[in-house]
Amino acid sequence: MSSDWILALDSLASGGVIDFDAPAYLLDQPARYVGHPQLEHLPNEISLLPEGTKMKEQPTQDGFHKPDSAMVSNPSWKKWALGGILTAIIGTGIGAILLRKGKIHLPKNLKMPSLKNIGTSLKNFGSTVFKYIKKPFVWIGNKFRKTP
């Protein structure tokens, strides 16, 4: 077995990253040292950066933490609009339930629309809208056609 990993783990122990003899722990042997030894033959600082490279200082406070403001601040008009929409939805639902159970009586002269012909009326509406959308494209297409 290669001993390269033993040197790496010993370097971590000398740097204070781990606090025991990791190879001895893995091989189930008695520990050679415990604590944070400062061995002379191991480097105290392990760095993969080239010499002379300076790192930025670690931040001292969290840049995302804003203790005096809410996480999401909605303007009051959005809150009022949502409240109005929810009130209308709940009121409509309660009214529909009461109407269905017969607790609310509609006037006799009020006629509900018939839903029998709704398919054909939606089809006619769709074709009319399609014609209005298609009309400018047909006009542009006719400009590029050759006239005899």
Sequence and secondary structure as in RCSB ss.txt:
>XXXX:A:sequence
MSSDWILALDSLASGGVIDFDAPAYLLDQPARYVGHPQLEHLPNEISLLPEGTKMKEQPTQDGFHKPDSAMVSNP
SWKKWALGGILTAIIGTGIGAILLRKGKIHLPKNLKMPSLKNIGTSLKNFGSTVFKYIKKPFVWIGNKFRKTP
>XXXX:A:secstr
  SHHHHHHHHHHHTTSS B HHHHHTT   S BS    TTS SS   S TT       SS SS  TTS SS   
HHHHHHHHHHHHHHHHHHHHHHHHHHTSS   TT     STTHHHHHHHHHHHHHHHHHHHHHHHHHHHS   
